[in-house]
Amino acid sequence: MSLNIKNAETYRLVKELADETGQSMTAAVTEAVRAQLDRIRAARGESESESEARLQEIHALFELMRSRAPAGYWDQDFDEQLYDERGLPK
C-alpha cells in the first residue's frame, strides 16, 4: 500500500508530530487518523463496532449490486464513458 503526500505543510506537521512523539512518521499518521476517527464516531455516538457493522452492510449492498449486474458490466472502463481525453466530464 502507498500514500504519497505532496503537501509541504502536511509533511512538516507529520514530521513535527513524529519528532514530538518519538514515533515513525507512519505510526504518527496512523495514530492521528485513528484518534480523529474515534472523535468523529464519539460525536455521532457510534462505537467502533457499530461503525464496522455499518461498513459490512455497505459491502453487502455492493456485493448484491455486483451479483445482479449483467455479465461483464463491471469490466467496462467507466472513466472512458464519463470523462474526455483531458479528464473533464463529458
C-alpha positions as CSV (number, residue, x, y, z in Angstrom):
1,M,0.0,0.0,0.0
2,S,1.1,3.5,-0.6
3,L,0.2,7.0,0.5
4,N,2.0,9.8,-1.3
5,I,1.7,13.2,0.4
6,K,2.6,16.2,-1.8
7,N,1.7,19.0,0.5
8,A,4.6,20.7,2.3
9,E,2.6,21.8,5.3
10,T,1.2,18.3,5.8
11,Y,4.6,16.8,5.6
12,R,6.0,19.3,8.0
13,L,3.2,18.7,10.5
14,V,3.6,14.9,10.3
15,K,7.3,15.2,10.8
16,E,6.8,17.5,13.8
17,L,4.3,15.1,15.3
18,A,6.6,12.2,14.8
19,D,9.5,14.1,16.4
20,E,7.4,15.1,19.4
21,T,6.1,11.6,20.0
22,G,9.3,9.7,19.1
23,Q,7.3,7.7,16.5
24,S,7.9,7.0,12.9
25,M,6.0,9.2,10.5
26,T,3.8,6.3,9.5
27,A,3.0,5.5,13.2
28,A,2.3,9.2,13.9
29,V,-0.1,9.3,10.9
30,T,-1.8,6.1,11.9
31,E,-2.3,7.2,15.5
32,A,-3.6,10.7,14.4
33,V,-6.1,9.3,11.9
34,R,-7.3,6.7,14.4
35,A,-7.8,9.4,17.1
36,Q,-9.7,11.6,14.6
37,L,-11.9,8.7,13.6
38,D,-12.6,8.0,17.3
39,R,-13.6,11.7,17.8
40,I,-15.9,11.6,14.8
41,R,-17.5,8.4,15.9
42,A,-17.9,9.6,19.5
43,A,-19.6,12.8,18.3
44,R,-22.0,10.7,16.3
45,G,-22.5,8.4,19.4
46,E,-21.2,5.5,17.4
47,S,-18.8,2.9,18.6
48,E,-16.2,1.3,16.5
49,S,-18.1,-2.0,16.4
50,E,-21.2,-0.1,15.1
51,S,-19.2,1.6,12.5
52,E,-17.7,-1.7,11.4
53,A,-21.2,-3.2,11.2
54,R,-22.3,-0.3,9.1
55,L,-19.3,-0.8,6.8
56,Q,-20.2,-4.5,6.4
57,E,-23.7,-3.6,5.5
58,I,-22.4,-1.3,2.8
59,H,-20.1,-4.0,1.5
60,A,-23.0,-6.5,1.4
61,L,-25.0,-4.0,-0.7
62,F,-22.1,-3.6,-3.2
63,E,-21.9,-7.4,-3.5
64,L,-25.6,-7.6,-4.1
65,M,-25.3,-4.9,-6.8
66,R,-22.4,-6.8,-8.3
67,S,-24.3,-10.1,-8.4
68,R,-27.3,-8.6,-10.2
69,A,-25.4,-6.8,-12.9
70,P,-25.2,-8.3,-16.4
71,A,-22.1,-10.4,-17.2
72,G,-19.1,-8.1,-18.0
73,Y,-20.8,-5.0,-16.7
74,W,-18.1,-4.3,-14.1
75,D,-15.4,-4.9,-16.7
76,Q,-16.2,-1.7,-18.5
77,D,-14.0,1.4,-18.4
78,F,-16.4,3.8,-16.8
79,D,-13.8,6.6,-16.8
80,E,-13.8,6.5,-20.6
81,Q,-17.5,6.9,-20.7
82,L,-17.6,9.7,-18.2
83,Y,-14.5,11.8,-19.0
84,D,-13.0,13.2,-22.1
85,E,-9.3,12.9,-23.2
86,R,-8.4,15.9,-20.9
87,G,-10.0,14.3,-17.9
88,L,-13.0,16.7,-17.9
89,P,-16.6,15.4,-17.6
90,K,-18.3,14.7,-20.9
